[in-house]
């Protein structure tokens, strides 16, 4: 542990990379996209939950299309121009402004209209993806090739750690006051927020914006950036477009990277859909709602923080390729256990077969089992995200990191429709939420098969 801390200090990771950007950026996914604001939009602001889900799917589709076109261009232009931070400043400030605006998403729609909210969320998704391309392309420059696995894994860990703290804070000081009588909780919600007016959910945007200010601005001020190449922006833009075309052609000659990006396209689509549907699936299968789902989010954020740390360890011990294959296989196993767990069964075993008489344990064991299986899944999914970008760094030249991370982002978005469509078709065909998850297992298995064709690395 001491040696690892020395390594982190050596690459100045805690100061420049993880704490000052990933921690603030990742909370957008947790607070806004998964557990607080988007469920509020879907279930409360929309005319009905089905219409809400349609809206979320629609703006996700359009943002995905924009990202698939924009991400490679940004990465390639960044390589030609040099510095990433000027555009990162614009993206970060724009996200902060839009996140703060979500506070006016009032339940009676007297503030922002539905169309305004959807447009804001669509734009935030695009800006978030742009920040990811720029941030990832600085990974090698900030940490160095020798310590890139620490930077990648600990970035995920710190991001989820911050989200874990914020979810705990939200539950204790916004939802529990007035509902649970204790000596250490306030009598009413912090800041006088009204649960009936859904003000805690509306605060998800400003909370994330505040964290971006606290974590993102110091990173942008102090992290070392790439040096100017001497090209003007317009020249870099023109050259960047040419390089994208050349890079696409290079995939014909770089079969290893092409195979990896194909595998990444499959598993990224699958595990992203697992994360997005995690709250919906738990609510439907386990009958969890409200505070139980928030508590579920807390536990999953804690597990994800461990997963980021685990990725750094596995990358170092096994190598990025072997670590990634192992993580994908563990995700498949965990997802199958979740498919086999519900109110009446655990890991495909009927609860009556395990316990015949004890009604209390019959109610508790499915919940505990689901938490355990989900905990494992969250760890390995986060580790997969971290190791996937580490492997790309290992497979590509340092001077072309932005260009390849643009294609990396493209591989994660170009088929963003595939997994949701498979889930929809499977669920409708078998009238079962579990069948929808099995479709994701098949995608993950296919990605592992493709990964087997990537040569083993010596680092």
C-alpha distance (Angstrom), angle and dihedral (degrees) to the residues before:
residue distance angle dihedral
X1 . . .
X2 3.82 . .
X3 3.80 90.8 .
X4 3.78 91.1 50.5
X5 3.82 91.2 49.9
X6 3.80 88.6 52.4
X7 3.80 89.6 51.6
X8 3.79 91.5 50.6
X9 3.79 92.2 49.3
X10 3.79 89.1 46.2
X11 3.79 92.3 60.1
X12 3.82 90.8 38.0
X13 3.76 86.9 -126.6
X14 3.78 100.0 146.5
X15 3.79 90.3 50.6
X16 3.76 102.8 41.1
X17 3.75 112.1 20.4
X18 3.78 119.2 24.6
X19 3.77 108.3 27.8
X20 3.80 96.7 39.5
X21 3.76 100.2 51.7
X22 3.80 119.4 -0.6
X23 3.81 91.8 55.6
X24 3.79 93.3 56.6
X25 3.79 97.2 35.7
X26 3.80 96.8 51.7
X27 3.81 94.0 56.8
X28 3.81 88.3 71.2
X29 3.81 88.9 69.6
X30 3.81 94.9 45.1
X31 3.80 102.5 39.6
X32 3.79 103.0 29.0
X33 3.81 106.6 26.6
X34 3.82 105.7 33.7
X35 3.81 118.5 18.1
X36 3.81 112.1 17.9
X37 3.79 125.8 13.3
X38 3.82 105.9 29.0
X39 3.85 92.5 46.7
X40 3.82 86.2 51.0
X41 3.81 89.7 52.5
X42 3.81 93.0 46.6
X43 3.80 98.9 43.8
X44 3.81 104.7 29.9
X45 3.80 111.6 22.8
X46 3.79 98.2 39.5
X47 3.79 119.2 76.9
X48 3.82 89.6 -111.7
X49 3.83 137.4 -9.7
X50 3.80 93.1 -100.1
X51 3.82 91.3 54.3
X52 3.80 88.5 45.4
X53 3.78 92.1 54.4
X54 3.80 90.0 47.9
X55 3.82 90.5 53.2
X56 3.80 92.8 49.2
X57 3.81 91.5 48.2
X58 3.80 91.4 48.0
X59 3.79 98.1 51.2
X60 3.82 89.9 42.3
X61 3.79 88.6 55.0
X62 3.80 93.7 50.6
X63 3.79 93.8 44.7
X64 3.80 88.8 48.7
X65 3.79 91.0 54.0
X66 3.81 91.3 50.2
X67 3.80 91.3 47.5
X68 3.79 93.1 49.3
X69 3.82 88.8 57.9
X70 3.80 99.8 35.4
X71 3.81 104.0 41.4
X72 3.83 97.9 64.9
X73 3.81 90.6 45.3
X74 3.80 92.9 52.1
X75 3.79 92.6 48.4
X76 3.78 93.9 47.7
X77 3.82 94.7 45.4
X78 3.82 89.6 48.8
X79 3.81 89.7 56.0
X80 3.82 90.8 51.2
X81 3.81 96.2 43.4
X82 3.80 98.8 38.6
X83 3.83 112.1 -147.0
X84 3.79 117.0 81.0
X85 3.79 98.2 -175.6
X86 3.85 99.6 77.8
X87 3.81 91.1 61.5
X88 3.81 90.7 38.6
X89 3.80 88.6 56.9
X90 3.81 90.7 54.1
X91 3.82 93.3 46.1
X92 3.81 93.7 46.8
X93 3.81 95.8 47.4
X94 3.82 91.2 46.2
X95 3.81 90.6 51.1
X96 3.80 91.3 49.3
X97 3.83 92.2 52.7
X98 3.81 94.1 46.4
X99 3.80 93.3 45.4
X100 3.79 91.4 53.1
X101 3.80 89.8 50.4
X102 3.84 90.8 62.2
X103 3.81 88.4 76.0
X104 3.81 87.8 77.2
X105 3.82 91.9 60.6
X106 3.78 91.8 111.1
X107 3.80 121.4 -173.4
X108 3.81 91.7 -122.9
X109 3.84 90.1 49.3
X110 3.80 90.6 -123.2
X111 3.81 87.9 132.4
X112 3.78 119.7 36.9
X113 3.77 118.4 7.8
X114 3.79 123.0 -126.8
X115 3.81 90.2 -104.7
X116 3.82 90.7 51.6
X117 3.79 91.9 50.7
X118 3.80 93.4 47.8
X119 3.82 90.7 48.8
X120 3.82 90.6 50.6
X121 3.80 92.8 49.6
X122 3.81 91.8 46.5
X123 3.82 90.2 51.9
X124 3.81 92.0 45.8
X125 3.79 90.8 53.5
X126 3.80 90.2 53.3
X127 3.81 93.4 46.1
X128 3.80 91.1 47.4
X129 3.81 91.0 53.4
X130 3.82 90.7 48.3
X131 3.80 90.5 51.6
X132 3.81 88.9 50.5
X133 3.82 93.3 54.3
X134 3.81 92.7 48.0
X135 3.79 93.6 42.1
X136 3.79 93.9 48.9
X137 3.79 92.9 46.9
X138 3.83 88.4 57.7
X139 3.81 91.4 52.2
X140 3.79 97.5 91.1
X141 3.80 93.5 38.8
X142 3.81 92.7 53.5
X143 3.81 100.7 38.3
X144 3.80 104.5 27.0
X145 3.81 126.8 -128.3
X146 3.81 93.4 -83.8
X147 3.80 94.4 57.4
X148 3.80 101.7 29.2
X149 3.84 91.7 111.5
X150 3.81 90.0 58.7
X151 3.79 91.4 50.0
X152 3.81 93.6 48.4
X153 3.80 97.4 44.3
X154 3.78 97.5 40.4
X155 3.80 90.7 46.1
X156 3.81 89.3 60.9
X157 3.79 90.9 43.0
X158 3.79 94.3 51.6
X159 3.80 92.6 45.0
X160 3.78 92.1 53.7
X161 3.79 91.3 41.7
X162 3.80 91.2 57.7
X163 3.81 90.1 46.7
X164 3.81 89.8 50.9
X165 3.82 91.5 54.5
X166 3.80 92.8 46.5
X167 3.83 92.9 50.1
X168 3.82 90.7 50.2
X169 3.80 89.3 48.7
X170 3.81 91.4 49.5
X171 3.82 94.1 50.1
X172 3.81 95.9 45.0
X173 3.77 99.6 43.8
X174 3.80 104.8 27.5
X175 3.84 106.4 31.3
X176 3.82 107.5 24.9
X177 3.86 100.4 50.5
X178 3.79 110.2 96.0
X179 3.81 91.9 16.7
X180 3.82 101.9 63.7
X181 3.79 123.7 40.1
X182 3.81 111.1 -139.9
X183 3.78 135.8 143.3
X184 3.79 94.1 -121.7
X185 3.82 101.5 47.3
X186 3.82 123.4 80.1
X187 3.81 117.6 -111.0
X188 3.81 92.5 -119.7
X189 3.77 137.3 26.4
X190 3.79 116.2 -73.3
X191 3.82 113.1 -91.8
X192 3.81 87.1 11.4
X193 3.80 91.8 -82.0
X194 3.79 115.4 177.6
X195 3.79 117.6 -131.7
X196 3.81 89.6 -164.4
X197 3.81 89.3 58.4
X198 3.84 89.7 46.0
X199 3.78 90.9 -122.9
X200 3.85 94.2 150.4
X201 3.81 88.7 57.7
X202 3.80 91.2 46.7
X203 3.80 89.3 50.4
X204 3.82 90.6 62.1
X205 3.81 89.9 86.5
X206 3.83 97.5 49.7
X207 3.83 90.7 43.5
X208 3.80 90.8 54.3
X209 3.81 90.7 45.1
X210 3.81 90.6 52.4
X211 3.79 91.0 51.7
X212 3.80 90.4 49.5
X213 3.80 88.6 53.9
X214 3.81 93.0 48.5
X215 3.80 96.2 41.9
X216 3.80 105.9 24.4
X217 3.79 102.6 45.7
X218 3.85 95.3 54.8
X219 3.81 89.2 48.9
X220 3.80 91.1 51.5
X221 3.80 91.1 47.2
X222 3.79 99.8 47.4
X223 3.83 111.7 20.5
X224 3.78 113.7 102.2
X225 3.79 113.6 -111.2
X226 3.80 134.5 -156.5
X227 3.79 114.8 -84.1
X228 3.79 122.6 -109.2
X229 3.78 114.0 -90.8
X230 3.80 91.6 -151.3
X231 3.82 94.6 -112.0
X232 3.80 121.7 124.1
X233 3.81 119.0 -118.3
X234 3.82 93.1 -107.0
X235 3.78 91.0 48.3
X236 3.81 89.5 48.7
X237 3.80 90.2 49.5
X238 3.79 92.7 52.2
X239 3.78 92.5 44.3
X240 3.80 90.5 45.0
X241 3.80 92.7 56.8
X242 3.80 90.0 50.2
X243 3.79 90.7 48.6
X244 3.81 91.3 52.3
X245 3.79 90.1 56.5
X246 3.79 90.3 45.0
X247 3.80 90.9 48.2
X248 3.79 91.7 51.4
X249 3.80 87.3 52.5
X250 3.80 90.2 46.6
X251 3.80 88.9 62.8
X252 3.79 86.5 71.1
X253 3.80 88.9 62.5
X254 3.81 98.9 32.3
X255 3.78 97.4 62.5
X256 3.79 93.3 165.4
X257 3.80 94.1 59.6
X258 3.81 90.9 41.0
X259 3.80 91.1 54.7
X260 3.79 91.3 46.2
X261 3.80 93.5 50.4
X262 3.82 89.5 49.2
X263 3.81 90.3 52.1
X264 3.79 90.5 45.1
X265 3.80 90.8 50.7
X266 3.82 89.4 57.0
X267 3.79 101.1 42.6
X268 3.80 95.4 38.5
X269 3.80 90.9 54.2
X270 3.81 91.0 47.8
X271 3.81 99.6 46.7
X272 3.81 93.1 41.0
X273 3.81 88.2 55.5
X274 3.82 90.3 47.6
X275 3.81 88.9 55.4
X276 3.82 94.1 45.1
X277 3.80 93.4 48.1
X278 3.83 95.0 40.6
X279 3.80 95.0 96.9
X280 3.81 93.8 41.4
X281 3.81 92.1 47.8
X282 3.83 94.4 47.4
X283 3.79 90.7 47.4
X284 3.79 93.4 50.9
X285 3.81 101.7 38.4
X286 3.82 100.7 32.7
X287 3.84 95.7 30.4
X288 3.81 92.1 -126.1
X289 3.80 120.5 159.6
X290 3.80 141.6 166.6
X291 3.78 114.8 -13.0
X292 3.81 92.2 12.7
X293 3.81 90.2 60.2
X294 3.81 91.1 47.7
X295 3.79 90.0 50.5
X296 3.80 87.6 48.8
X297 3.80 87.7 53.9
X298 3.80 91.0 51.4
X299 3.79 92.4 52.8
X300 3.80 92.6 45.6
X301 3.82 91.7 50.2
X302 3.80 89.9 51.4
X303 3.81 90.2 49.3
X304 3.80 90.7 48.2
X305 3.81 90.7 52.1
X306 3.80 88.3 55.9
X307 3.81 89.4 46.5
X308 3.79 92.4 58.3
X309 3.80 90.2 52.5
X310 3.80 90.4 45.7
X311 3.82 91.3 53.0
X312 3.80 91.4 58.2
X313 3.81 90.0 50.4
X314 3.81 95.2 47.0
X315 3.81 93.2 44.5
X316 3.79 89.2 53.6
X317 3.81 95.5 45.6
X318 3.81 102.6 35.9
X319 3.79 104.2 20.4
X320 3.80 124.0 -109.1
X321 3.83 95.5 -83.4
X322 3.80 97.2 49.5
X323 3.79 91.5 40.7
X324 3.79 91.2 53.0
X325 3.81 93.5 49.9
X326 3.81 90.7 48.8
X327 3.81 91.7 49.3
X328 3.80 92.3 49.6
X329 3.80 91.8 50.6
X330 3.81 91.4 49.9
X331 3.81 89.4 49.2
X332 3.81 89.9 53.0
X333 3.82 90.6 50.6
X334 3.81 92.3 47.6
X335 3.79 93.1 47.5
X336 3.80 91.6 51.4
X337 3.82 89.7 51.8
X338 3.81 88.9 52.1
X339 3.80 90.3 49.6
X340 3.80 88.5 53.9
X341 3.81 94.6 50.3
X342 3.81 127.8 84.1
X343 3.79 140.5 127.6
X344 3.83 91.5 -65.5
X345 3.83 102.6 35.4
X346 3.80 143.2 33.2
X347 3.82 121.1 -150.6
X348 3.83 89.0 -14.2
X349 3.83 91.2 -53.8
X350 3.84 114.6 119.7
X351 3.79 111.0 -116.1
X352 3.83 90.1 -133.1
X353 3.80 88.6 60.9
X354 3.82 90.6 54.6
X355 3.83 96.6 41.2
X356 3.76 122.0 16.1
X357 3.81 102.5 178.2
X358 3.81 114.1 14.4
X359 3.81 104.9 94.8
X360 3.82 94.1 -179.2
X361 3.80 93.2 55.4
X362 3.79 90.6 44.2
X363 3.81 87.8 61.4
X364 3.81 95.2 42.9
X365 3.81 103.8 42.2
X366 3.85 96.3 62.7
X367 3.82 90.3 51.2
X368 3.81 93.6 47.1
X369 3.80 92.1 45.1
X370 3.79 92.3 49.5
X371 3.81 90.2 50.3
X372 3.82 91.3 50.7
X373 3.81 94.3 48.6
X374 3.81 91.5 44.5
X375 3.81 90.5 48.6
X376 3.80 90.4 56.3
X377 3.79 92.0 45.2
X378 3.81 93.3 50.1
X379 3.82 91.2 51.4
X380 3.78 94.8 51.0
X381 3.81 95.2 40.8
X382 3.81 90.9 54.6
X383 3.80 90.5 44.8
X384 3.82 88.4 51.8
X385 3.80 92.0 54.1
X386 3.82 91.1 48.9
X387 3.82 96.5 45.0
X388 3.80 92.0 45.3
X389 3.79 93.1 64.2
X390 3.82 91.4 41.1
X391 3.81 89.6 55.7
X392 3.80 91.7 51.4
X393 3.81 89.8 53.3
X394 3.81 88.7 51.4
X395 3.81 92.9 50.0
X396 3.82 99.9 46.7
X397 3.85 137.3 59.1
X398 3.84 114.4 -95.5
X399 3.82 92.7 -127.7
X400 3.83 91.0 59.3
X401 3.81 99.2 45.9
X402 3.80 95.7 118.4
X403 3.80 93.3 51.1
X404 3.80 93.8 48.6
X405 3.79 93.1 44.1
X406 3.80 87.1 53.6
X407 3.81 88.7 57.9
X408 3.80 88.1 42.2
X409 3.80 89.4 57.9
X410 3.80 89.8 44.6
X411 3.82 91.0 53.4
X412 3.80 88.4 54.1
X413 3.80 94.9 50.6
X414 3.79 108.9 29.0
X415 3.82 92.2 81.9
X416 3.81 97.0 30.1
X417 3.80 87.3 130.0
X418 3.82 95.5 56.4
X419 3.82 102.1 76.0
X420 3.84 95.3 42.9
X421 3.81 90.0 49.2
X422 3.81 91.2 50.6
X423 3.80 90.5 48.5
X424 3.81 90.6 49.5
X425 3.81 94.7 48.0
X426 3.81 94.0 45.3
X427 3.79 93.6 46.4
X428 3.79 92.7 49.7
X429 3.81 94.7 42.8
X430 3.81 94.5 51.8
X431 3.82 98.1 24.3
X432 3.80 87.8 -129.2
X433 3.80 135.1 115.5
X434 3.80 89.0 -150.2
X435 3.82 90.6 60.1
X436 3.79 88.7 57.5
X437 3.80 90.7 56.2
X438 3.82 91.6 49.0
X439 3.82 88.0 61.3
X440 3.82 88.2 59.7
X441 3.80 90.4 50.8
X442 3.80 88.8 57.2
X443 3.81 91.1 52.3
X444 3.80 90.7 50.7
X445 3.79 92.1 48.9
X446 3.80 89.9 51.9
X447 3.82 90.8 51.5
X448 3.83 91.2 52.0
X449 3.80 89.3 51.9
X450 3.83 90.6 53.4
X451 3.84 91.0 46.5
X452 3.81 89.5 58.7
X453 3.82 88.8 68.9
X454 3.83 92.6 59.5
X455 3.83 111.0 97.2
X456 3.79 118.2 -114.5
X457 3.79 114.8 -100.9
X458 3.79 128.1 -134.6
X459 3.82 92.3 -141.0
